[in-house]
Amino acid sequence: MTEAEQLLITAADLNQQAELAKQFQRPVEMPAEVVHVLAHFIETCGRITARAGSIKATGASEALIEHAHDLARTHLGDFK
C-alpha cells in the first residue's frame, strides 16, 4: 500500500466515524494519540504562518495551512 493510499483510507475512516457519530448525535470516539497528532499538525501550521506573517505568504504550504486554519476556526467557533 502506498503512503497516499494509507492517508486516503485513514481520512475516509475518520470521515465515516464522524458521519455515524453525527447521525446518532454522539461524539466521535478516537484515540488520544490521534488528537495529539491533529493538534501537532495545527500547531506546526500556526508556527509556519507566524514566521511567514500570513497564510498567503507561506507559498507551497498555503493550501495545507488553509485546511489547518479551517480546523482551528471550526474548533474555536464550537467552543467560544
N, CA, C and O atoms as CSV, one atom per row, in Angstrom:
chain,resi,resn,atom,element,x,y,z
A,1,MET,N,N,0.848,-1.181,0.000
A,1,MET,CA,C,0.000,0.000,0.000
A,1,MET,C,C,0.894,1.245,0.000
A,1,MET,O,O,1.879,1.314,0.735
A,2,THR,N,N,0.542,2.207,-0.819
A,2,THR,CA,C,1.344,3.430,-0.894
A,2,THR,C,C,1.002,4.366,0.257
A,2,THR,O,O,-0.007,4.188,0.940
A,3,GLU,N,N,1.855,5.364,0.464
A,3,GLU,CA,C,1.589,6.365,1.505
A,3,GLU,C,C,0.295,7.113,1.218
A,3,GLU,O,O,-0.485,7.393,2.128
A,4,ALA,N,N,0.073,7.434,-0.053
A,4,ALA,CA,C,-1.148,8.147,-0.432
A,4,ALA,C,C,-2.376,7.307,-0.116
A,4,ALA,O,O,-3.370,7.829,0.388
A,5,GLU,N,N,-2.317,6.019,-0.406
A,5,GLU,CA,C,-3.443,5.133,-0.114
A,5,GLU,C,C,-3.715,5.070,1.393
A,5,GLU,O,O,-4.869,5.082,1.822
A,6,GLN,N,N,-2.652,5.004,2.186
A,6,GLN,CA,C,-2.821,4.975,3.642
A,6,GLN,C,C,-3.508,6.249,4.132
A,6,GLN,O,O,-4.419,6.197,4.957
A,7,LEU,N,N,-3.063,7.386,3.617
A,7,LEU,CA,C,-3.667,8.658,4.017
A,7,LEU,C,C,-5.133,8.722,3.619
A,7,LEU,O,O,-5.976,9.141,4.413
A,8,LEU,N,N,-5.439,8.311,2.402
A,8,LEU,CA,C,-6.816,8.374,1.917
A,8,LEU,C,C,-7.741,7.418,2.674
A,8,LEU,O,O,-8.887,7.756,2.969
A,9,ILE,N,N,-7.238,6.236,2.981
A,9,ILE,CA,C,-8.031,5.274,3.760
A,9,ILE,C,C,-8.291,5.811,5.160
A,9,ILE,O,O,-9.407,5.713,5.670
A,10,THR,N,N,-7.263,6.376,5.779
A,10,THR,CA,C,-7.430,6.947,7.115
A,10,THR,C,C,-8.429,8.093,7.104
A,10,THR,O,O,-9.283,8.183,7.985
A,11,ALA,N,N,-8.326,8.962,6.118
A,11,ALA,CA,C,-9.272,10.079,6.011
A,11,ALA,C,C,-10.694,9.565,5.822
A,11,ALA,O,O,-11.625,10.071,6.448
A,12,ALA,N,N,-10.865,8.579,4.977
A,12,ALA,CA,C,-12.196,8.014,4.748
A,12,ALA,C,C,-12.748,7.390,6.029
A,12,ALA,O,O,-13.931,7.537,6.335
A,13,ASP,N,N,-11.888,6.694,6.776
A,13,ASP,CA,C,-12.313,6.075,8.035
A,13,ASP,C,C,-12.745,7.138,9.053
A,13,ASP,O,O,-13.783,6.995,9.699
A,14,LEU,N,N,-11.951,8.201,9.192
A,14,LEU,CA,C,-12.309,9.271,10.133
A,14,LEU,C,C,-13.598,9.963,9.713
A,14,LEU,O,O,-14.433,10.289,10.556
A,15,ASN,N,N,-13.762,10.189,8.412
A,15,ASN,CA,C,-14.996,10.802,7.925
A,15,ASN,C,C,-16.208,9.914,8.191
A,15,ASN,O,O,-17.277,10.406,8.552
A,16,GLN,N,N,-16.041,8.615,8.012
A,16,GLN,CA,C,-17.134,7.677,8.271
A,16,GLN,C,C,-17.499,7.679,9.759
A,16,GLN,O,O,-18.677,7.694,10.113
A,17,GLN,N,N,-16.485,7.664,10.621
A,17,GLN,CA,C,-16.745,7.717,12.064
A,17,GLN,C,C,-17.494,9.001,12.428
A,17,GLN,O,O,-18.442,8.976,13.212
A,18,ALA,N,N,-17.060,10.112,11.854
A,18,ALA,CA,C,-17.691,11.399,12.146
A,18,ALA,C,C,-19.132,11.420,11.648
A,18,ALA,O,O,-20.019,11.930,12.333
A,19,GLU,N,N,-19.368,10.872,10.468
A,19,GLU,CA,C,-20.727,10.864,9.911
A,19,GLU,C,C,-21.660,10.010,10.763
A,19,GLU,O,O,-22.792,10.411,11.034
A,20,LEU,N,N,-21.196,8.840,11.187
A,20,LEU,CA,C,-22.007,7.983,12.056
A,20,LEU,C,C,-22.291,8.665,13.387
A,20,LEU,O,O,-23.417,8.627,13.883
A,21,ALA,N,N,-21.275,9.283,13.957
A,21,ALA,CA,C,-21.460,9.984,15.229
A,21,ALA,C,C,-22.465,11.125,15.066
A,21,ALA,O,O,-23.287,11.368,15.950
A,22,LYS,N,N,-22.395,11.810,13.951
A,22,LYS,CA,C,-23.325,12.912,13.688
A,22,LYS,C,C,-24.760,12.386,13.569
A,22,LYS,O,O,-25.693,12.975,14.115
A,23,GLN,N,N,-24.920,11.284,12.856
A,23,GLN,CA,C,-26.260,10.690,12.689
A,23,GLN,C,C,-26.868,10.286,14.023
A,23,GLN,O,O,-28.062,10.476,14.253
A,24,PHE,N,N,-26.045,9.731,14.896
A,24,PHE,CA,C,-26.533,9.262,16.193
A,24,PHE,C,C,-26.354,10.305,17.295
A,24,PHE,O,O,-26.585,10.024,18.471
A,25,GLN,N,N,-25.944,11.501,16.907
A,25,GLN,CA,C,-25.742,12.628,17.823
A,25,GLN,C,C,-24.880,12.239,19.018
A,25,GLN,O,O,-25.234,12.465,20.175
A,26,ARG,N,N,-23.734,11.645,18.692
A,26,ARG,CA,C,-22.748,11.254,19.698
A,26,ARG,C,C,-21.406,11.847,19.322
A,26,ARG,O,O,-21.168,12.150,18.153
A,27,PRO,N,N,-20.529,12.015,20.293
A,27,PRO,CA,C,-19.173,12.474,19.951
A,27,PRO,C,C,-18.404,11.384,19.209
A,27,PRO,O,O,-18.672,10.193,19.370
A,28,VAL,N,N,-17.459,11.810,18.407
A,28,VAL,CA,C,-16.597,10.856,17.709
A,28,VAL,C,C,-15.603,10.304,18.716
A,28,VAL,O,O,-14.940,11.057,19.429
A,29,GLU,N,N,-15.507,8.999,18.766
A,29,GLU,CA,C,-14.525,8.380,19.657
A,29,GLU,C,C,-13.256,8.138,18.858
A,29,GLU,O,O,-13.281,7.511,17.798
A,30,MET,N,N,-12.141,8.645,19.382
A,30,MET,CA,C,-10.851,8.393,18.738
A,30,MET,C,C,-9.771,8.362,19.803
A,30,MET,O,O,-9.899,8.985,20.857
A,31,PRO,N,N,-8.717,7.635,19.517
A,31,PRO,CA,C,-7.624,7.544,20.481
A,31,PRO,C,C,-7.003,8.925,20.745
A,31,PRO,O,O,-6.961,9.784,19.863
A,32,ALA,N,N,-6.535,9.108,21.952
A,32,ALA,CA,C,-5.895,10.374,22.321
A,32,ALA,C,C,-4.725,10.687,21.402
A,32,ALA,O,O,-4.461,11.856,21.118
A,33,GLU,N,N,-4.021,9.665,20.934
A,33,GLU,CA,C,-2.874,9.880,20.053
A,33,GLU,C,C,-3.298,10.570,18.756
A,33,GLU,O,O,-2.544,11.382,18.218
A,34,VAL,N,N,-4.485,10.262,18.249
A,34,VAL,CA,C,-4.975,10.920,17.036
A,34,VAL,C,C,-5.190,12.404,17.305
A,34,VAL,O,O,-4.853,13.244,16.470
A,35,VAL,N,N,-5.746,12.727,18.458
A,35,VAL,CA,C,-5.953,14.128,18.828
A,35,VAL,C,C,-4.610,14.843,18.949
A,35,VAL,O,O,-4.473,15.983,18.505
A,36,HIS,N,N,-3.614,14.180,19.549
A,36,HIS,CA,C,-2.274,14.767,19.666
A,36,HIS,C,C,-1.680,15.062,18.283
A,36,HIS,O,O,-1.090,16.121,18.066
A,37,VAL,N,N,-1.841,14.126,17.363
A,37,VAL,CA,C,-1.285,14.304,16.015
A,37,VAL,C,C,-1.967,15.471,15.303
A,37,VAL,O,O,-1.301,16.284,14.663
A,38,LEU,N,N,-3.294,15.554,15.414
A,38,LEU,CA,C,-4.023,16.670,14.798
A,38,LEU,C,C,-3.612,17.998,15.428
A,38,LEU,O,O,-3.435,18.996,14.729
A,39,ALA,N,N,-3.464,18.004,16.743
A,39,ALA,CA,C,-3.048,19.232,17.423
A,39,ALA,C,C,-1.639,19.636,16.985
A,39,ALA,O,O,-1.369,20.821,16.789
A,40,HIS,N,N,-0.752,18.671,16.834
A,40,HIS,CA,C,0.613,18.956,16.385
A,40,HIS,C,C,0.598,19.545,14.969
A,40,HIS,O,O,1.334,20.485,14.673
A,41,PHE,N,N,-0.244,18.984,14.104
A,41,PHE,CA,C,-0.387,19.495,12.738
A,41,PHE,C,C,-0.842,20.950,12.748
A,41,PHE,O,O,-0.271,21.783,12.043
A,42,ILE,N,N,-1.861,21.260,13.539
A,42,ILE,CA,C,-2.371,22.630,13.605
A,42,ILE,C,C,-1.321,23.562,14.203
A,42,ILE,O,O,-1.142,24.683,13.728
A,43,GLU,N,N,-0.623,23.101,15.246
A,43,GLU,CA,C,0.424,23.920,15.864
A,43,GLU,C,C,1.561,24.208,14.877
A,43,GLU,O,O,2.037,25.339,14.781
A,44,THR,N,N,1.985,23.184,14.152
A,44,THR,CA,C,3.057,23.361,13.167
A,44,THR,C,C,2.643,24.373,12.102
A,44,THR,O,O,3.423,25.250,11.733
A,45,CYS,N,N,1.416,24.247,11.616
A,45,CYS,CA,C,0.919,25.197,10.615
A,45,CYS,C,C,0.842,26.607,11.195
A,45,CYS,O,O,1.118,27.575,10.487
A,46,GLY,N,N,0.478,26.739,12.455
A,46,GLY,CA,C,0.442,28.043,13.105
A,46,GLY,C,C,1.821,28.667,13.200
A,46,GLY,O,O,1.981,29.870,12.992
A,47,ARG,N,N,2.826,27.844,13.516
A,47,ARG,CA,C,4.198,28.360,13.614
A,47,ARG,C,C,4.734,28.781,12.242
A,47,ARG,O,O,5.415,29.800,12.128
A,48,ILE,N,N,4.430,28.006,11.215
A,48,ILE,CA,C,4.844,28.364,9.854
A,48,ILE,C,C,4.203,29.692,9.454
A,48,ILE,O,O,4.858,30.559,8.875
A,49,THR,N,N,2.913,29.842,9.769
A,49,THR,CA,C,2.189,31.070,9.432
A,49,THR,C,C,2.760,32.256,10.199
A,49,THR,O,O,2.898,33.344,9.641
A,50,ALA,N,N,3.092,32.058,11.468
A,50,ALA,CA,C,3.659,33.142,12.273
A,50,ALA,C,C,4.987,33.609,11.690
A,50,ALA,O,O,5.248,34.810,11.618
A,51,ARG,N,N,5.834,32.657,11.272
A,51,ARG,CA,C,7.127,33.022,10.679
A,51,ARG,C,C,6.945,33.744,9.344
A,51,ARG,O,O,7.674,34.688,9.039
A,52,ALA,N,N,5.962,33.292,8.547
A,52,ALA,CA,C,5.744,33.888,7.228
A,52,ALA,C,C,5.011,35.222,7.314
A,52,ALA,O,O,5.162,36.074,6.438
A,53,GLY,N,N,4.227,35.402,8.354
A,53,GLY,CA,C,3.487,36.653,8.523
A,53,GLY,C,C,2.038,36.578,8.097
A,53,GLY,O,O,1.225,37.388,8.542
A,54,SER,N,N,1.691,35.621,7.242
A,54,SER,CA,C,0.302,35.406,6.832
A,54,SER,C,C,0.206,34.075,6.102
A,54,SER,O,O,1.215,33.530,5.655
A,55,ILE,N,N,-0.996,33.563,5.985
A,55,ILE,CA,C,-1.173,32.300,5.265
A,55,ILE,C,C,-0.739,32.459,3.813
A,55,ILE,O,O,-0.083,31.574,3.263
A,56,LYS,N,N,-1.095,33.567,3.194
A,56,LYS,CA,C,-0.756,33.798,1.781
A,56,LYS,C,C,0.761,33.794,1.548
A,56,LYS,O,O,1.223,33.463,0.456
A,57,ALA,N,N,1.527,34.159,2.572
A,57,ALA,CA,C,2.988,34.232,2.441
A,57,ALA,C,C,3.671,32.876,2.638
A,57,ALA,O,O,4.897,32.793,2.563
A,58,THR,N,N,2.908,31.827,2.885
A,58,THR,CA,C,3.516,30.521,3.142
A,58,THR,C,C,3.845,29.749,1.875
A,58,THR,O,O,4.389,28.647,1.950
A,59,GLY,N,N,3.531,30.299,0.728
A,59,GLY,CA,C,3.917,29.689,-0.544
A,59,GLY,C,C,3.300,28.333,-0.778
A,59,GLY,O,O,2.078,28.186,-0.769
A,60,ALA,N,N,4.151,27.335,-0.990
A,60,ALA,CA,C,3.689,25.993,-1.346
A,60,ALA,C,C,2.839,25.347,-0.255
A,60,ALA,O,O,2.074,24.425,-0.538
A,61,SER,N,N,2.960,25.812,0.973
A,61,SER,CA,C,2.200,25.240,2.088
A,61,SER,C,C,0.832,25.890,2.263
A,61,SER,O,O,0.074,25.498,3.150
A,62,GLU,N,N,0.508,26.870,1.439
A,62,GLU,CA,C,-0.705,27.664,1.660
A,62,GLU,C,C,-1.974,26.828,1.763
A,62,GLU,O,O,-2.761,27.030,2.688
A,63,ALA,N,N,-2.193,25.904,0.848
A,63,ALA,CA,C,-3.427,25.114,0.870
A,63,ALA,C,C,-3.515,24.258,2.138
A,63,ALA,O,O,-4.572,24.160,2.761
A,64,LEU,N,N,-2.398,23.646,2.506
A,64,LEU,CA,C,-2.370,22.812,3.710
A,64,LEU,C,C,-2.660,23.651,4.951
A,64,LEU,O,O,-3.404,23.227,5.835
A,65,ILE,N,N,-2.076,24.828,5.010
A,65,ILE,CA,C,-2.265,25.697,6.168
A,65,ILE,C,C,-3.689,26.252,6.197
A,65,ILE,O,O,-4.247,26.463,7.273
A,66,GLU,N,N,-4.274,26.488,5.034
A,66,GLU,CA,C,-5.691,26.903,4.982
A,66,GLU,C,C,-6.571,25.839,5.635
A,66,GLU,O,O,-7.510,26.169,6.360
A,67,HIS,N,N,-6.273,24.570,5.383
A,67,HIS,CA,C,-7.049,23.489,5.997
A,67,HIS,C,C,-6.880,23.491,7.513
A,67,HIS,O,O,-7.854,23.328,8.248
A,68,ALA,N,N,-5.656,23.672,7.977
A,68,ALA,CA,C,-5.413,23.736,9.418
A,68,ALA,C,C,-6.150,24.923,10.019
A,68,ALA,O,O,-6.699,24.829,11.117
A,69,HIS,N,N,-6.163,26.037,9.301
A,69,HIS,CA,C,-6.855,27.229,9.780
A,69,HIS,C,C,-8.360,26.974,9.856
A,69,HIS,O,O,-9.014,27.408,10.805
A,70,ASP,N,N,-8.909,26.281,8.873
A,70,ASP,CA,C,-10.337,25.927,8.904
A,70,ASP,C,C,-10.651,25.058,10.120
A,70,ASP,O,O,-11.675,25.244,10.778
A,71,LEU,N,N,-9.757,24.103,10.415
A,71,LEU,CA,C,-9.947,23.264,11.609
A,71,LEU,C,C,-9.942,24.124,12.871
A,71,LEU,O,O,-10.781,23.951,13.755
A,72,ALA,N,N,-8.995,25.045,12.943
A,72,ALA,CA,C,-8.884,25.903,14.123
A,72,ALA,C,C,-10.125,26.787,14.273
A,72,ALA,O,O,-10.662,26.930,15.371
A,73,ARG,N,N,-10.576,27.376,13.169
A,73,ARG,CA,C,-11.763,28.241,13.231
A,73,ARG,C,C,-12.990,27.449,13.650
A,73,ARG,O,O,-13.797,27.927,14.448
A,74,THR,N,N,-13.136,26.243,13.118
A,74,THR,CA,C,-14.272,25.405,13.475
A,74,THR,C,C,-14.229,25.075,14.967
A,74,THR,O,O,-15.241,25.165,15.662
A,75,HIS,N,N,-13.055,24.694,15.444
A,75,HIS,CA,C,-12.903,24.344,16.866
A,75,HIS,C,C,-13.220,25.550,17.748
A,75,HIS,O,O,-13.967,25.429,18.719
A,76,LEU,N,N,-12.664,26.693,17.418
A,76,LEU,CA,C,-12.907,27.886,18.233
A,76,LEU,C,C,-14.363,28.323,18.146
A,76,LEU,O,O,-14.931,28.806,19.126
A,77,GLY,N,N,-14.957,28.156,16.990
A,77,GLY,CA,C,-16.369,28.509,16.840
A,77,GLY,C,C,-17.266,27.648,17.696
A,77,GLY,O,O,-18.267,28.118,18.236
A,78,ASP,N,N,-16.899,26.364,17.820
A,78,ASP,CA,C,-17.713,25.429,18.598
A,78,ASP,C,C,-17.567,25.634,20.102
A,78,ASP,O,O,-18.469,25.284,20.864
A,79,PHE,N,N,-16.441,26.199,20.537
A,79,PHE,CA,C,-16.171,26.247,21.971
A,79,PHE,C,C,-16.067,27.653,22.545
A,79,PHE,O,O,-15.576,27.818,23.661
A,80,LYS,N,N,-16.513,28.664,21.820
A,80,LYS,CA,C,-16.466,30.033,22.336
A,80,LYS,C,C,-17.454,30.180,23.472
A,80,LYS,O,O,-17.574,31.261,24.050
